[in-house]
Amino acid sequence: MKLKIPSLAGKWHDPDEVLLHAAFACLENHVAACGGKLERITFGNGISFSEMSSIVCQNVQTEEIKCLYAWWQERKLCQDYPPNPIQWDKDTYMLQRLIAVRETLWT
């Protein structure tokens, strides 16, 4: 996979900034591959408990991806670097949340 990072200008960036933008570029690619739609899975008749548990987990992950994606759409517009300490902590927290759902970022 070749990763383009459109949120970074064509100048030099510190590795920590590249890491943040690259991780969220993967998220954006995933959302784009889903047609830009992250539909919530609904339960149907005849679903076993284990299947339901799996679906609940998928719903939680889908909601997390929606939340992370929405946050990144605003965050990537801020080109201030290095970020202030509060933004640095928020970036780190959101990156950790993205890492926690990385297994769902396949198409």
BELNORHU-V517199 format. One record per residue. N is the residue number from 1. RES is the residue in three letters. SS is DSSP state (H for helix, E for strand, L for the rest). PSI is psi as a letter, one per 40 degrees, with the letter a starting at -180 (999 if undefined). OMEGA is omega in radians with two decimals (* if undefined). Layout:
BEGIN
N&RES&SS&PSI&OMEGA ; N&RES&SS&PSI&OMEGA
END
This chain:
BEGIN
1&MET&L&h&3.04 ; 2&LYS&L&h&-3.07 ; 3&LEU&L&h&3.01 ; 4&LYS&L&i&-3.13 ; 5&ILE&L&g&-3.05 ; 6&PRO&L&e&-3.11 ; 7&SER&L&e&3.08 ; 8&LEU&L&h&3.07 ; 9&ALA&L&i&-3.08 ; 10&GLY&L&f&3.10 ; 11&LYS&L&i&-3.13 ; 12&TRP&L&h&3.11 ; 13&HIS&L&i&3.07 ; 14&ASP&L&i&-3.12 ; 15&PRO&H&d&-3.14 ; 16&ASP&H&d&3.09 ; 17&GLU&H&d&3.11 ; 18&VAL&H&d&-3.14 ; 19&LEU&H&d&3.12 ; 20&LEU&H&d&-3.09 ; 21&HIS&H&d&3.12 ; 22&ALA&H&d&3.14 ; 23&ALA&H&d&-3.12 ; 24&PHE&H&d&2.99 ; 25&ALA&H&d&3.05 ; 26&CYS&H&d&3.08 ; 27&LEU&H&d&3.12 ; 28&GLU&H&d&3.09 ; 29&ASN&H&d&3.12 ; 30&HIS&H&d&-3.14 ; 31&VAL&H&d&3.11 ; 32&ALA&H&d&3.13 ; 33&ALA&H&d&3.08 ; 34&CYS&L&e&-3.12 ; 35&GLY&L&e&-3.12 ; 36&GLY&L&e&-3.10 ; 37&LYS&L&h&3.05 ; 38&LEU&L&g&-3.08 ; 39&GLU&L&i&3.10 ; 40&ARG&L&h&3.13 ; 41&ILE&L&h&3.12 ; 42&THR&L&i&3.14 ; 43&PHE&L&i&3.06 ; 44&GLY&L&i&3.13 ; 45&ASN&L&i&3.04 ; 46&GLY&L&e&3.13 ; 47&ILE&L&h&-3.14 ; 48&SER&L&i&3.13 ; 49&PHE&H&d&-3.13 ; 50&SER&H&d&3.08 ; 51&GLU&H&d&3.14 ; 52&MET&H&d&3.11 ; 53&SER&H&d&3.12 ; 54&SER&H&d&-3.14 ; 55&ILE&H&d&3.10 ; 56&VAL&H&d&3.11 ; 57&CYS&H&d&3.12 ; 58&GLN&H&d&3.11 ; 59&ASN&H&d&3.13 ; 60&VAL&H&d&3.14 ; 61&GLN&H&d&3.10 ; 62&THR&H&d&3.10 ; 63&GLU&H&d&3.11 ; 64&GLU&H&d&3.11 ; 65&ILE&H&d&3.10 ; 66&LYS&H&d&-3.13 ; 67&CYS&H&d&3.14 ; 68&LEU&H&d&-3.14 ; 69&TYR&H&d&3.13 ; 70&ALA&H&d&3.12 ; 71&TRP&H&d&-3.08 ; 72&TRP&H&d&3.14 ; 73&GLN&H&d&3.07 ; 74&GLU&H&d&-3.04 ; 75&ARG&H&d&-3.05 ; 76&LYS&L&e&3.12 ; 77&LEU&L&d&3.14 ; 78&CYS&L&h&-3.10 ; 79&GLN&L&e&3.13 ; 80&ASP&L&h&3.09 ; 81&TYR&L&h&-0.03 ; 82&PRO&L&i&-3.14 ; 83&PRO&L&i&3.08 ; 84&ASN&L&i&-3.07 ; 85&PRO&H&d&3.13 ; 86&ILE&H&d&3.11 ; 87&GLN&H&d&3.10 ; 88&TRP&H&d&3.14 ; 89&ASP&H&d&3.12 ; 90&LYS&H&d&3.10 ; 91&ASP&H&d&-3.13 ; 92&THR&H&d&3.13 ; 93&TYR&H&d&-3.12 ; 94&MET&H&d&3.08 ; 95&LEU&H&d&3.08 ; 96&GLN&H&d&3.10 ; 97&ARG&H&d&3.11 ; 98&LEU&H&d&3.12 ; 99&ILE&H&d&-3.12 ; 100&ALA&H&d&-3.13 ; 101&VAL&L&e&-3.06 ; 102&ARG&H&d&-3.13 ; 103&GLU&H&e&-3.14 ; 104&THR&H&e&-3.05 ; 105&LEU&L&f&3.06 ; 106&TRP&L&i&-3.11 ; 107&THR&L&999&*
END
